[in-house]
Amino acid sequence: MVGAARFSLALLCLLVLVASASAEGAWTLWMMGASSPWDSVGTFSTRELCMDALHQQAQAVEKLGLKVTEDVPAGSFLATGADQDVRGQCLPDTMDPRGPKEK
Protein backbone atom coordinates (compact mmCIF):
# COMPACT_ATOMS: atom_id res chain seq x y z
CA MET A 1 0.00 0.00 0.00
CA VAL A 2 2.86 2.37 0.82
CA GLY A 3 4.44 1.64 -2.59
CA ALA A 4 1.21 2.52 -4.40
CA ALA A 5 0.86 5.76 -2.43
CA ARG A 6 4.49 6.64 -3.14
CA PHE A 7 3.97 5.90 -6.84
CA SER A 8 0.81 8.02 -6.94
CA LEU A 9 2.64 10.90 -5.29
CA ALA A 10 5.53 10.58 -7.74
CA LEU A 11 3.11 10.53 -10.69
CA LEU A 12 1.35 13.61 -9.36
CA CYS A 13 4.70 15.40 -9.06
CA LEU A 14 5.54 14.45 -12.64
CA LEU A 15 2.25 15.80 -13.89
CA VAL A 16 2.75 19.08 -12.05
CA LEU A 17 6.21 19.49 -13.59
CA VAL A 18 4.92 19.32 -17.15
CA ALA A 19 4.88 22.88 -18.45
CA SER A 20 2.53 23.88 -21.23
CA ALA A 21 4.06 25.80 -24.11
CA SER A 22 0.89 27.62 -25.04
CA ALA A 23 -2.70 27.79 -23.88
CA GLU A 24 -3.87 27.75 -27.50
CA GLY A 25 -1.57 25.00 -28.79
CA ALA A 26 -2.42 22.47 -31.40
CA TRP A 27 -1.37 19.35 -29.41
CA THR A 28 -2.23 18.13 -25.92
CA LEU A 29 -0.26 15.71 -23.74
CA TRP A 30 -2.57 13.36 -21.84
CA MET A 31 -1.54 10.98 -19.07
CA MET A 32 -3.36 8.26 -17.18
CA GLY A 33 -2.22 6.30 -14.13
CA ALA A 34 -3.40 2.95 -12.82
CA SER A 35 -6.01 4.49 -10.54
CA SER A 36 -6.52 7.85 -12.24
CA PRO A 37 -8.43 8.80 -15.39
CA TRP A 38 -6.94 10.55 -18.42
CA ASP A 39 -5.81 14.06 -17.53
CA SER A 40 -4.55 16.85 -19.78
CA VAL A 41 -1.12 17.81 -18.49
CA GLY A 42 0.19 20.16 -21.18
CA THR A 43 -0.70 21.95 -24.38
CA PHE A 44 1.89 22.53 -27.11
CA SER A 45 2.02 24.52 -30.33
CA THR A 46 3.49 21.61 -32.34
CA ARG A 47 3.42 17.81 -32.28
CA GLU A 48 7.20 17.82 -31.92
CA LEU A 49 7.05 19.83 -28.69
CA CYS A 50 4.35 17.52 -27.35
CA MET A 51 6.45 14.47 -28.29
CA ASP A 52 9.49 15.96 -26.51
CA ALA A 53 7.40 16.34 -23.34
CA LEU A 54 5.97 12.84 -23.79
CA HIS A 55 9.48 11.39 -24.06
CA GLN A 56 10.56 13.27 -20.91
CA GLN A 57 7.57 11.83 -19.05
CA ALA A 58 8.38 8.33 -20.29
CA GLN A 59 11.96 8.68 -19.04
CA ALA A 60 10.77 9.96 -15.65
CA VAL A 61 8.33 7.07 -15.26
CA GLU A 62 11.06 4.61 -16.26
CA LYS A 63 13.21 5.96 -13.41
CA LEU A 64 10.41 4.86 -11.05
CA GLY A 65 11.13 1.28 -12.08
CA LEU A 66 8.41 0.73 -14.68
CA LYS A 67 9.08 -0.87 -18.07
CA VAL A 68 8.38 1.76 -20.74
CA THR A 69 7.43 1.13 -24.36
CA GLU A 70 7.24 4.21 -26.56
CA ASP A 71 5.27 4.23 -29.82
CA VAL A 72 6.56 7.32 -31.65
CA PRO A 73 4.32 7.01 -34.75
CA ALA A 74 1.24 6.78 -32.49
CA GLY A 75 2.57 9.52 -30.18
CA SER A 76 2.21 7.44 -27.04
CA PHE A 77 3.91 5.38 -24.36
CA LEU A 78 2.88 2.60 -22.02
CA ALA A 79 4.72 1.98 -18.76
CA THR A 80 4.02 -1.21 -16.83
CA GLY A 81 5.00 -2.44 -13.41
CA ALA A 82 4.01 -5.22 -11.05
CA ASP A 83 0.62 -3.73 -10.24
CA GLN A 84 0.50 -0.43 -12.11
CA ASP A 85 0.27 1.00 -15.61
CA VAL A 86 0.91 4.55 -16.77
CA ARG A 87 -0.01 5.80 -20.23
CA GLY A 88 0.90 8.96 -22.08
CA GLN A 89 -0.52 10.22 -25.37
CA CYS A 90 -0.05 13.29 -27.60
CA LEU A 91 -3.25 14.16 -29.44
CA PRO A 92 -4.45 17.11 -31.50
CA ASP A 93 -6.22 19.52 -29.18
CA THR A 94 -9.51 18.67 -30.90
CA MET A 95 -9.32 15.05 -29.65
CA ASP A 96 -10.03 13.79 -26.14
CA PRO A 97 -9.03 10.23 -25.07
CA ARG A 98 -11.88 10.25 -22.53
CA GLY A 99 -14.38 10.08 -25.40
CA PRO A 100 -17.27 12.38 -26.21
CA LYS A 101 -18.72 14.48 -23.44
CA GLU A 102 -22.18 13.50 -22.26
CA LYS A 103 -24.92 16.07 -22.71
N, C-alpha and C positions, 0 to 999 in steps of 0.2 A: 504494500500500500504506500509506503514511504517512497519507493522508487517511482511509482506512478505519479505521485504528487510532485516529486522533484522534476520528473519529465514534463509535466504540465506547466510548472513554473518556468522551466527552461524554454519551452515552446512559446509561452506568453512573452517572455523576454525577447525572443527572436522576432516575434511579430511586431513588437513595439519598436525594435531597432530598424525595421524596414522603412526607409524614407521614400515618400512619393515625390516624383520629379515634377509633376504638374497635376493640378486638380482637374484639368480638362484634357488629360492624356487620352491616347487612343488605345492603350493596352492596360489591363488590370492584372495584378498578381493576386491569386487566390490561394489560400492554404486551408487545410483541414487536418485536424488531429484525430486520434483514435476516439476521443469522447467529445469532440467539438465539431460543429457544423462548418461548412465552407464559410470563410470570412475574407473579405477584401482587405488586403494589407498594403497595397500600394498601387498608384496609378502612374503610368509612364507615357511619354510622348511617342515612343517608338517600341516596336517589338524587341529590338536589340537591347534596349535599356531594361525592359521587363525580363528578358532572358538572362541578362547579367545579374539582376536581383534574384531571380529564381535559382541560378547556379550558386550564388552566395548562400542562399537559404539551404540548398541541398548540402553544401559543404558544412554548414553549421550543424545541421541535423546529423550528418555523418559523424561529427566529432562527439555526439552524444551516444555513439555506439550502435546506431542503426545502419542497416545495409541499404545504400541508396542506389537506385537505378534511374538515370536521367534519360528522357526521350526528347532529344532536341527538336526533331521535326514536329512532334506533337506539342512542344512547349510545356513539358511537364516533368515531374519526378515523383517517384514513389519510394518511401523509406520504410523499411520493415524491421521490427525487432521481435523479441520473444512474445510480447503481448500488446504491441502497439504498432500502428501505421500512421504515417504522416504523408500527406499529398500536397503537391504544389502545382499550380497551373497558370500559365499566362494566356489570357483570352482577350479578344477585342472588347473594348468597354461596352459594347452593345450586347455582349453575351454574359449570362449568369449561370454558373454551374449548379446553382440551387434549383434551377428550373423556372418556369413561368410563375409570376406572382398570382396568388389567388385574389379574386375580386369579391 
